[in-house]
Amino acid sequence: MSPVKTVPWRAISVAPIILVSGPQDFFAERAIKTVRDALRKSMENLETVEADAADYVQGQVFDLASAGLFGDSKLVVFEGAERCSDSFITDMIDYLKEPSDEAVVIIRHNSKSVRGKRMLDAIRASDIALEATCLDQTKEAERLSFVEAEFSSKGRKIQRSAAQALIEIFGKDFEELSAACSQLHNDDSGEVTLELVQRYFGGRLETDGFKIADAAFEGRGAEALLLLRHSLAQGLVGVMIIAAFERKVRQMANIVGNPRATAAGLGVQDWVFEKIRKSTAGWTEESIARVIHMLADTDFAIKGGEGDANYALERLVSLVANKGKN
């Protein structure tokens, strides 16, 4: 027998026997749903049966995988194979030798224990089986790939900054990340931008970037750093903060050295314009330019360009609070 074909969960396809392995339960649920949806498209009367491998009794797989009373095809899903009975191990090894033509059997094993190793080895040595891996994705690059794939699989694109913002808002919760991606896909068309993510989910941030930017641009450096550190502790940092600073510096750049600037010209209400105008005291075109350059450097830093992204954000806040003076 040749070794089993192994694919990441998103690339799962139909096979007589499918091992869905790995600790990430949400990915496993998505993988199993993909197989079920594919079978339903090709089979009118698909019968789905779910069973717990821990409660397995001898001979059960052969009974469940046999054709139904009216010849219906079967999808049999065994959950909890990491807790399986001895009979399950023995029967699955035997089933590999003579699988039913009328069924697809899925075995879910979370890989957190070595229970069933003999069975897993047999599946992985089989040329009729498929293994779909559901590994944890702890690195930012992996989570970015997940978000981007949620849109590319539906023919959509998402800006990298927008994907980073979603990750910062929803953290490592892939179920919430997926739901957020679905909402953006269903409620809007075209490329998903940072502005769109902010409009939909900005309210999820406990301490938003605009509070930090306001404090910094108004010269309240200690307060701005405290707000920033609170955001860092909550995991709510990065592109959302950069976006707030960019918006603020654009507004100020339109006022500093421009006595003809108006609220209408900036597209803001009069009281907002007056607040921005007051905060420009002590600023010059040169100091605004220094902040703009620092924003570009900080954006580069938080996207992996420097080893300490938090320090880069604090450096930006300090420069702004000091009115762009080094």
N, C-alpha and C positions, 0 to 999 in steps of 0.2 A: 504494500500500500504506500502511496505517496503521502507526504505530510498534508495536513489540512490547510486550506486556504485561509489566511488571516487578514482581516481588513479592519479599519477603524469603524466605529458604530455607524457613522453617517453613510458609509459605503456598503452597508449590509444588503444582501440579496437573498432570494429564496434558495434553499437547499433542503434535502431530505432531513438532515439533522443540523441544528444550529446551536452552537455554544455561545451564549452572550456572557462574556466574562469581564471582570473588573469591578472596582468599588463604586463607580459613579452610577447611582440608581436612576437618576433622571435620564442619562444617556441610554441606559438599558431600556427604560420604558419607551423612549422614542424609537429605539431600534426595533423592539418587538412590534410597536404600532406600524412601523414601515413595512414589515413583513406581512402583518395582518391586512393592511390596506392593499398591498400588491396582490395578495391571494384573492381578496374580495373582488378585485377588478377582473381577474381571470376565471373565477369560479362563482357561479350564481348562488349555490347553496353551501357556503362554507360554514362548518360548525366549529366554534372555538371552545376548547375545554382547558380550564386552568386547574392545576393541582399543586399541592405542596409536597416537595420531595422529602420533607421530614416525616410526613404521614404516609409515605408510600407503602403499599402492600404488594407482595410478590405477584407478578404477572400483570400488574395494572397498566403498564405502558402498552402491552400487546392488545389489551382490551380497548383502551382509549384510542389507539392509533388505527384500529380496524374501521372499515367503512361503516357508516350509519345505516339505519334500517332502509333508507331510500337511496343508498349509494352516495350520500353526501361526503365531500372531502372534509378532512379534519385538520385543524391547527391545534396541537397539544402543547401547552406551555407549563413546564415544571419550574416553579419558583423555589428559591432556598436550597439549591443543590449543595451549598456549603454546610448544610445541616442534614443531608440526606441519610436515609436508612441504608443498611448493608444490602438489602434486597434491591434497592434502586441502583446501586453500583453494579451489582451482578447482572440485573436485567438489562441495563443500558448497554453494557458490553456485549451482551447477546443480541440485543436489538440492532446494533451496528452491523452485525453479520447478515441480517435479513430485515431490512426496514420495510415498512408498509408503503405500497405504491399510492395509497390513498391519503397519506398524512404527511405533514411537516411537524417535526418535533423540535421544540426550543427548550434548551436547558439554561436556566439563569444561575450562574455561580459568581458570587461577589469577590472571589479571590482573596478574601480576608482570612481564610483558613485553608489547610491542606486536605481537608476532608474530601474524599472522592478522588484522590490523586490518580489512582489506578484507572478510574473511568475517564478522567480528563486526558490522561496519556493516550488511552485508546481512541478517544474522539480526535485528538490532535494527530494521530497516526493514520486516520481514515481519509480515503480519497472521495468520500461522498458527503463529508461534513464541511461546515463553514464555521469559523470563529470570528465573532465581532467583538472587539475590545472596547471597553468603556472605562478608560483611565481617568484619574483625577487630572484636572488642568489647573495647576497652581500658579504658573508663570503668567505674567501680563500678556506676553506675546501669544500664548495659547488661548487666553480668554478673548483677546482681540480677534484671533482667527475664528473662534466660535461665533462671535457676533457678526463678523463679516460673512461667514458662511450662511448664517440665518437669512441674510438678504440675498446673497448671490445664488442660493438655491432656488429663489423665487424670481430671479432675473433682475434684482435691484442692486444698487450700490449704496454704500454708506461711507461718508468721509471718515478718515482715521480719527480725527478729533471728536467726531460724534460718537464713534465706537468707544473711545476712551472715556467719554463722559458717561455713557451707559454703564460701563464697568465701575466707575467711581460711585455712581448712584446706587447700583444694585449689588456691588461687591462680588462675592463668589457664589451667589444664589443663581444657579443656571436656570432654574424654573422661572424665577422672576425675570431674569434677563431674556429668556425666550418669549415670555408673555409680553414684555415691553417691545421686543422686536416685532412681534405679531401685531401689536396695536399700531405701531408706526407704519407697518406695511399695509394694514387694512384701512387706516384713516388718511393716508397720504400717498401720493405717487411721486415718481422722480427720485433724484438722489437725496438720501437722508443727510441733513446737515446738522451742525452743532446747534444752530439756532432752533431747529425743529425739536431736537432733544430737550433743549432748555425750556421751550414752550410747553412741552408735554410733561416733563418730569422734574423741572427745576425746583418745584415745591418740595421734592423729597429731601432736599439738602437741609440739614439741621443748621448749619452755618454757611451761608452762601458767599460766593466770591465778592458780591457787591458790597456786603458789610465790611469785608476786609479792605476792599479798594477804597471805600468811602473814608474809613478811618485813616488809611495811609495817606491819601491825597489831602486830607484835612490836617495832616501833621501830627496825628495821634499815633505815633509810632509804637509805643508800648502796647496800646490797646489792639492795634492792627496785628502785632506779633502774637498776642494772646489768642486772638480770633483765628489766626492762621494755624497756630499749634493745636488749637481745639479741633480744627478741621482735619489736620494731619492725624490726630489721635482717632478721629472718627472714620478715617479712610476716605474723606471727602475732599480730595485735593486735585491739583493738576490743571487740566484744560479748562475747567469751569472757572477757576480763579484767574487764569491767564485771560480768558475771554472777558471777564469783568474789568480787569485792568486795561485791556485793549480798548474797551468801549469808553472807559473813563478818560483815558489819555487822548482818544480821538476828540471827545467833547472839549477837553481843555485846549487841545491844539488849535481848535477852531476859534477859541476866544483869546488866547494869549497873543498879544501883538496885533489884534484885530478889533479896533474900537467900533466897527460897524456890525459886529456879531449880534444876532438877535435870537430870541427863543424860537421863532418860526423857522429861522435858518437852520437851527439845530434839530428841529422837529420835536421840541420838548415844551412842557408847560412853563409859564412865566416863573413860577416859584422854583422849579427845577433849574431853570436858566440862572436865576439869581444865586442859587446855592452853588452852582458850578463856577459862576463868575467870582464869588467871594473866595472860593478855594484856589483860584489862580494867583492870589496875592503871593508875591515872592518867587513866582515861576517866570522863567524866560524861555525863549525859543530854543536856546542851547540846552537848558536843563530838560525840556520836553524831549528833545532829540536824544539825550542820553538815556532817558527812560525807555524810549522806543527801541533803542539798540539793546538795552538790558532785557526788554520783553522778548526780543528775538532769541537772545542767548538763553533765557529761562525756558522758553518754549522748547528749544533744542535740548536743554538739560533734562526736562521732565519726560521727554520721549526717548530717554536712554543715552543721551549725548554726554552726560556726566555721571559720576558714581553716586553723588549725593544730591538727589533732586530736591529734598527738603531744604538743604542749605541754599540752593539756588533760589527757591521761593522766598526764603527769609532775606536773602541778599537783595532781591527785588523790592520787597516791602520796605526794607531799611532805606534804600535809595529814594524811593518815592516819598516816604515820610520825611526825608531830609531835603525835599523839594528838588530832587535831581542833582544834588551836590554830592560829590564823592567824599 
